[in-house]
């Protein structure tokens, strides 16, 4: 007797960002189970295990799915070999696609964050870090992104537990590196601040396209629960609101201010406080 088989259409997992509007499903795993239970999954390629989480982060009513592509250990100190971090590359079916999450803290036997025993009496330091090729890689002195990142890493190390989520494709507040380069010319040649230059190049009032649902979801993937207490290292209220909308209630905020900044950076920070509502 022949067994009737149900055909299931799925998208190949190796490129989970090619179509952000479709769910990313893999091979033998059931499309219907994911929809029926309103769960999303993580595929950890090292052992092909599937983990289900009950409350998916959504963006534009689309449940976001997460693939842990790879992970490795970073040495964060020349003097102390025990000061390390675990870097996870996670792909999400949203516009930004690639997320790189640095975790500082204890690990379990599977080299995943072990949070349960250390979070009862301390906050987890969190930093969401958008891409900045010009400042972080090439040392452009019109931004303080590199120093802010280092402050966040140091704070997480001092605290004993923390996550830094880096989103390369959010360069230029989500407008992209080519857009950003044009704004830098406007700043240099026409003496505009970062907000004025972005509005001039784009012709828009809304010059920040970034979303942070995927970043919050990455943290849930790595074991951060809504009941845990977080310390969000940011000056951007939109990043704080992303955690509130995802059900986190125990939120503290540490404002991040670089100390070695140019007069240009001071001008841009003032503009962001005035026009984007960044914390002072």
C-alpha positions, 0 to 999 in steps of 0.5 A: 500500500502506498503512503500518501505524502503531503508536499510542503513548500519551503525556502532553503535555509542557506540564504535566510535573508533573500526574501524577508517576507517568507518564513525560513524553514528547513528540509524535514521540519514541519511548516504547519507545526510552526504556524499552528503553534505560532512558534519560531525555531532556531537551527544550530548547525553544529548539531542540527538541533531545533529549539522552540520558543513560545512568543515569537518577536514579530515585525510587520506581523511577520514572525521572525526566525533565527538561524545560528550560523556559527560561533567562536571565542574571542580573546579580549585582553592581551594580559588576561587569557580568561577574558574572553567573549563568545561571538555568535553569527545569527541570521534573521529573516528581516531587512538587516539579515546578519546579526553578530552577538558578542556574549561576555559571561559564563557558558554551559556545556554547549558553549551557550550563555548560562544566565540562570544562576548569575542574573538573580542579583545583577542586571545583564548589560545590553548594547545594540550597535548599528554598523559604522564602517567609516568610524569603526573601521576607518577612524572617521573623527566625525563619529564616536561609535568606536569608543561607544562600542569599547565602553559597552564591552568594558562595562559588560566585562566589569559587570560579569555578564552582557551582550553586544549586538552588532548589526552591520547593515544598519549603517547610516541609520539604516539608509546604507553606506553609500547614503552615509558617504553622501551625508559626510560630504554635506557635513564637510563641504556645507558645514551641516550637522548629521541630521541636516545632512541626512535630510538634505540627501534623502529629502525626507524628515524621517531619516532613521529607518532602523528597527530593533525587533531582530536584535531583541529576538537574538537575545531571546534565542540566546537565553535572555528571558523577559523576567530578567533585569537588563541594563540597556547601554544606549542614548537612543529611546527607540532601542529601549522601547524595543525591549518594552514592546517585547515584554521586558519590564525590568529595564535600567538605562546607562547613557553612553558618552565617549570622552575623546570626541571632536567638536564635530561629534559634539555638534552631531550629538547635540543635533541627535538630542534635539531632533531624534530625542536622544538622551542627554 
